[in-house]
Amino acid sequence: MAEKLAPEKRHAFVHNGQKVFEWDQTLEEVNMYIELPKNVPTKLINCVIKAGHVEVGIRGNPPYLNHDLMLPVKTDSSFWTIAPSAALYFFNMDGGDYTTEDGELHITLQKREKGKTWASPIQGQGSLDPYAADEEQKRLMLQRFQEENPGFDFSQAQFSGTCPDPRTFMGGIHTD
């Protein structure tokens, strides 16, 4: 049932008509998705995640993304992977390197504050409009209800009026 409350779609950050990255979030994570350039050996992809900063690029080049994060993350449980969006990786027989072809970099940022609604992963870049931010907060609140009451299905529940903050509503989120 929890998967029914997973993000339905990704938010896109577009700059000058070009998609820079897409992202979504859960109670515990913010996920960023960056389309990789074609025919780049995967070992050249560089991603550095710090508590309040992320840097992404191709080794030996200026970073593609080099920005402060909206909020701090837990670096010990944040990570990145390369996923083929079209299920394709090509093996170079000469060097034995994998190259990307229609792949994407997936960055998983573990929120330091579980339940905190992020307006964007990057500080000052591509924040959600007020309506989208409210919808995101409602979805996270329903995820919290689902997590705390696994026997119930909250996927069709709705809020009338303003949604409370998932972190603080009724005593806040309980962590083990």
N, C-alpha and C positions, 0 to 999 in steps of 0.2 A: 504494500500500500504506500510505503514511503516514496517509491519511484513515481507514483502519480503526482507527487508534489515536487518532483525534481524540476529544475528550470526547463520551461517549454521551448524557449528559444534563446539564442545568444544576443547580447547587445553588441552593436558594432560601433567602434570609434573610427570615424572617417575624417580625414584631413585633406583639404584641397581636392576633394573628389576621389581620393584613394583610401581604401580600407586599410587602416594601420593594424588593428587587431580586433578580435571579438572577445567577449567575456560573459561569464555567468557566475552565479554564486549560490552557495548552500549556507546552512547555519554555520558550518565550520570552515568552508573553503571559498576562495575566489579563484576561478579558473580563467586563464588567458589563452587565446588561440591565435597564433601568428602563422600566416601562410609563408612557407619557405620558398626562397628562390630555387628555380629548377637547376638540376645538375650540379649542385654544390655537395661535395663530400660531407657526410654527416659529422665527421670528426672535426670539421672546421666550424661548426655551429658553436657559439659561445653564449652561455647564459649564466649570469651571476645574480643570485638572490641574496639580498641582505635584509636586515630587519625592517628597514624603511626605504629600500631602493632596489630597483631591478635594472639590469643591463643585458641587452640582447644584441647579437651581431654575428658577423663572420670574422673569425680570427684574422688579424692583419689588416682589418678595415675599421673605419670609425663605426661606433655602435649604431644600430638601427633604432634602438630604443635605449634611452639612458635617463631614467626619470625616478623621482621619489614616488613611493607608494602612497595611496590615500591614507592608509593606517598601517601600523606596524604588524608584522607577521612573525610566526614562529619559524625561524630558519631551519631548525633541526628536523622539522616535518614538512617543509616546503621542498618541492622538487620540480624537475622538468623532464619531459620525454619528447621524442620525435615519433609522430604517428603518420603513417601514410594515409592521406585522406581518400585515395583511390586504391588502397591496398597494393601499392606498387613500390618496390625498392629495386634498384638495379645494382648488380654486383659488377664492379670493374675488375676484369681479369688481370690487368696489369698490376695494379697496386693493392687489390683486395679491399678497396674502400667502398662503402655503400654511398650512393648518391641519392639525393631527394628527387622525386618526380611527383608533383602534386601532393607534397607532404605538408604537415603543419607541426609547429612547435606548440606543445601543450605545457603551460606553466601552472602548477598547482600551488597556490599560496595558502598556507594554513593561518586562518585568522587568529590573532592573539586574543581578541574578544569574541568569543563564540556568540552568534546571534546578532552581532552588529551589522546593520545594513550598510553596505558600501554603495556610494553613488557612482563610483568609478574605481578601477584599480589604480589608476595613475592620478596623482595630485594635479588638479587644474586642467585635466584633459578629458573631454567627452563625458561629463557628468550627466546622469539621467535627468530628464525633465521631472518636475514635481509629480505628475501623474504616474509615470513609470516607476519613480522611487517609491511612491505609495503602494503600487501594485507589488513591487518587489518585497516591501516590508510585510504586506499581507501574506504573501507566499511563504516567507520565512517564519512568520507567526504560526501558520498552519503546519509547517514542518516541525516546529517546536512542539505543538500540540500532539502531532503524530508520534514524535519521538518519546514523549512522556506518557502517551496512552496507546501503545502498539496494538491493542485489540480493537481500536475504533478506526473508522475511515473518515478522514477530514477532507478528502479530495474535492468534495462538492460543497464544503462549508463556505460561507461568505460573511464578510463584515459589513455592517451598516455604520456609516460614519467613519471617523478616524480610527485607524488600527493602532493598537498600543505597541510599544517598543518590545520586541521579543526578548531582549536582554533583561528587562526589568519588570515586566508584567507579572503580577501575582507572585512576588518573591524572587523573580529572576530565574535564569537558567541554572539548573543544578548540575554541577560537575562532580564526577566521582574521584 
